[in-house]
Amino acid sequence: MSKRYDREFKLQASKLVVEHGYSLNEAAERLGATAWSIRNWIKGFRADGTLPPKDQPVGTAEELKELRKENKRLRLENEILKKATAYFAKDQV
């Protein structure tokens, strides 16, 4: 009889291996799942983008996401400042 695990359990088990450096066997032993199952969960989460690709470190993926968010915010602020400068400059001429 096979056990049914919810998505959250599968994701946390996958993160133990990918983010925290557990081996598949260690994670499987601690959680009562099989290493084969966890390996498949990791493949699935990488395929749908929930986990970063195998060749991309986890920290890099999170950092890239944050940097893109910050870049978007800074571009918006820069655009607002340009418009404000143009507005006040026309009053000076």
Backbone bond lengths (Angstrom), bond angles and torsions (degrees), N, CA, C in turn:
res aa  C-N    CA-C-N  psi(-1)  N-CA   C-N-CA  omega(-1)  CA-C   N-CA-C  phi
1 M - - - 1.452 - - 1.528 109.03 -
2 S 1.327 116.83 127.67 1.449 120.65 179.88 1.522 110.46 -94.73
3 K 1.320 114.16 146.87 1.464 119.78 178.98 1.520 109.06 -85.38
4 R 1.316 115.92 152.83 1.464 122.48 174.24 1.520 107.55 -106.92
5 Y 1.324 116.14 127.64 1.458 121.32 179.25 1.524 108.23 -114.86
6 D 1.328 116.13 143.11 1.461 118.60 177.75 1.525 110.19 -79.87
7 R 1.306 115.49 167.98 1.461 121.63 -175.58 1.523 111.90 -59.26
8 E 1.324 117.40 -41.24 1.462 121.23 -178.41 1.533 111.21 -62.10
9 F 1.322 117.21 -42.70 1.460 121.01 177.73 1.524 110.10 -61.49
10 K 1.318 116.31 -45.66 1.458 120.88 -179.49 1.526 111.30 -61.62
11 L 1.334 116.00 -41.68 1.459 120.29 -180.00 1.522 110.94 -65.24
12 Q 1.327 117.22 -44.59 1.464 120.51 179.60 1.527 111.15 -64.33
13 A 1.314 117.14 -39.68 1.467 120.70 177.08 1.526 110.43 -63.38
14 S 1.315 116.38 -41.04 1.464 121.32 179.01 1.522 110.82 -65.05
15 K 1.318 116.26 -40.43 1.468 120.10 179.73 1.523 112.27 -67.15
16 L 1.329 117.70 -30.62 1.465 119.76 175.11 1.528 110.32 -57.05
17 V 1.299 116.23 -40.78 1.463 120.80 -178.59 1.526 110.70 -78.37
18 V 1.333 117.04 -50.52 1.464 121.19 -172.59 1.526 112.28 -73.41
19 E 1.319 117.90 -46.66 1.460 121.30 -173.65 1.527 114.03 -93.83
20 H 1.321 117.18 -32.31 1.459 119.26 -172.68 1.517 113.66 -105.74
21 G 1.318 117.73 0.02 1.446 121.58 172.00 1.520 116.81 79.46
22 Y 1.315 118.17 13.54 1.467 119.98 175.38 1.523 108.78 -69.46
23 S 1.307 116.40 149.11 1.464 118.81 171.94 1.528 107.17 -78.61
24 L 1.310 116.09 163.64 1.458 119.57 178.37 1.529 110.79 -59.34
25 N 1.322 115.67 -41.76 1.462 119.71 -179.12 1.533 112.17 -66.60
26 E 1.334 117.35 -40.41 1.471 120.25 178.23 1.518 110.84 -61.93
27 A 1.321 115.98 -48.18 1.465 120.24 -179.69 1.519 110.63 -62.24
28 A 1.304 116.95 -42.54 1.465 121.23 -179.20 1.525 110.89 -63.19
29 E 1.309 116.45 -43.24 1.462 120.63 -179.74 1.526 111.58 -64.75
30 R 1.311 116.71 -42.60 1.470 120.83 -178.96 1.526 112.17 -67.92
31 L 1.327 116.37 -34.54 1.459 119.68 -172.88 1.530 113.97 -99.89
32 G 1.307 117.34 -10.07 1.455 119.67 -179.86 1.515 113.66 78.63
33 A 1.317 116.72 21.06 1.465 121.84 176.24 1.520 107.21 -109.33
34 T 1.308 116.96 178.45 1.458 119.76 177.10 1.525 109.72 -98.72
35 A 1.326 115.86 151.65 1.461 120.64 177.93 1.530 110.06 -61.38
36 W 1.322 116.04 -36.06 1.458 120.89 179.23 1.529 110.32 -61.05
37 S 1.335 116.63 -43.02 1.469 120.76 179.73 1.522 111.09 -63.68
38 I 1.318 116.19 -46.20 1.472 119.61 -178.96 1.521 110.32 -63.16
39 R 1.321 117.04 -40.12 1.469 120.69 177.66 1.525 110.14 -58.97
40 N 1.309 117.26 -43.53 1.470 120.93 179.17 1.521 111.52 -67.60
41 W 1.324 117.51 -37.78 1.466 120.40 178.03 1.530 110.08 -62.99
42 I 1.325 115.82 -43.03 1.465 119.98 179.14 1.522 109.93 -60.72
43 K 1.325 116.91 -46.14 1.478 120.47 178.32 1.524 110.88 -57.88
44 G 1.315 116.61 -43.08 1.460 120.70 -179.90 1.519 112.74 -65.14
45 F 1.333 116.59 -42.95 1.465 119.97 -179.96 1.524 111.48 -70.06
46 R 1.309 117.19 -30.90 1.473 119.43 175.28 1.524 110.22 -71.29
47 A 1.308 116.66 -37.36 1.465 120.92 -179.57 1.529 111.71 -65.91
48 D 1.350 117.44 -37.45 1.471 118.70 -178.86 1.530 113.25 -91.36
49 G 1.345 117.49 2.38 1.458 121.02 175.21 1.517 114.66 88.19
50 T 1.312 118.47 1.84 1.464 120.90 178.93 1.520 110.24 -68.57
51 L 1.314 117.00 -38.76 1.461 122.87 174.66 1.518 108.28 -111.96
52 P 1.336 117.49 149.97 1.467 119.45 -179.73 1.524 111.58 -68.41
53 P 1.335 117.07 159.29 1.465 120.49 177.70 1.529 111.25 -57.99
54 K 1.302 115.61 159.78 1.461 121.58 -175.15 1.529 112.51 -58.30
55 D 1.312 118.19 -39.08 1.467 121.18 -176.76 1.525 113.69 -84.10
56 Q 1.306 118.28 -2.16 1.463 121.53 -179.81 1.528 109.19 -108.48
57 P 1.331 116.88 120.29 1.460 119.14 178.64 1.521 111.56 -60.81
58 V 1.316 116.18 149.41 1.463 121.67 -176.87 1.512 111.25 -60.65
59 G 1.312 117.49 -45.55 1.456 121.07 -179.06 1.516 112.10 -58.86
60 T 1.311 116.58 -36.35 1.455 121.35 -179.80 1.524 110.78 -65.94
61 A 1.308 117.25 -40.85 1.457 120.79 -179.69 1.519 110.86 -63.97
62 E 1.317 116.96 -46.20 1.462 120.66 179.05 1.521 111.07 -65.88
63 E 1.326 116.15 -42.39 1.458 120.26 179.83 1.529 110.65 -62.93
64 L 1.317 116.78 -42.09 1.456 121.17 178.82 1.520 110.91 -61.39
65 K 1.311 116.92 -42.77 1.464 121.46 178.41 1.528 110.65 -60.78
66 E 1.335 116.77 -45.88 1.465 120.96 179.67 1.525 111.45 -65.98
67 L 1.316 116.85 -40.54 1.467 119.92 -179.95 1.527 112.08 -65.89
68 R 1.319 116.68 -37.65 1.464 119.47 176.74 1.524 111.15 -64.92
69 K 1.310 116.01 -39.70 1.457 120.89 178.12 1.535 110.19 -64.07
70 E 1.330 116.16 -45.40 1.463 120.52 179.25 1.529 110.80 -64.85
71 N 1.326 116.98 -40.33 1.456 121.59 179.34 1.528 110.82 -60.91
72 K 1.318 116.85 -42.53 1.463 121.47 178.83 1.534 110.64 -61.90
73 R 1.345 115.29 -44.02 1.460 120.19 179.95 1.531 110.74 -64.14
74 L 1.339 117.83 -43.77 1.452 121.66 -178.91 1.525 111.78 -66.47
75 R 1.329 117.17 -36.20 1.471 119.52 176.69 1.534 110.90 -64.14
76 L 1.316 115.87 -40.95 1.455 120.43 178.02 1.528 110.84 -63.21
77 E 1.332 116.53 -45.78 1.460 120.32 178.31 1.522 110.96 -61.50
78 N 1.327 117.07 -40.94 1.458 121.62 179.27 1.529 110.88 -62.98
79 E 1.313 116.30 -41.52 1.471 120.65 178.60 1.530 110.65 -63.14
80 I 1.316 116.57 -41.40 1.475 120.73 178.34 1.523 110.27 -63.08
81 L 1.326 117.25 -43.05 1.465 120.47 179.35 1.525 112.10 -64.82
82 K 1.323 117.03 -37.96 1.467 120.47 177.11 1.528 110.78 -61.59
83 K 1.326 115.90 -44.09 1.462 120.28 179.99 1.522 110.92 -65.89
84 A 1.314 116.89 -39.95 1.463 120.72 179.04 1.527 110.28 -65.42
85 T 1.320 116.78 -41.30 1.460 120.95 178.85 1.527 110.11 -62.55
86 A 1.303 117.41 -44.70 1.467 121.22 179.38 1.526 110.27 -63.33
87 Y 1.308 117.28 -40.06 1.461 121.57 -179.60 1.528 111.03 -63.37
88 F 1.327 116.97 -47.54 1.467 120.26 -178.62 1.526 112.07 -74.50
89 A 1.320 117.56 -27.32 1.461 120.49 178.79 1.514 110.94 -69.59
90 K 1.307 118.83 -34.43 1.467 120.37 -179.04 1.521 111.12 -67.76
91 D 1.337 117.95 -27.02 1.458 121.62 176.61 1.525 111.23 -72.47
92 Q 1.323 117.92 -25.56 1.458 122.32 -177.22 1.532 111.72 -80.32
93 V 1.301 118.21 -25.35 1.462 121.59 -174.89 1.491 111.32 -83.81
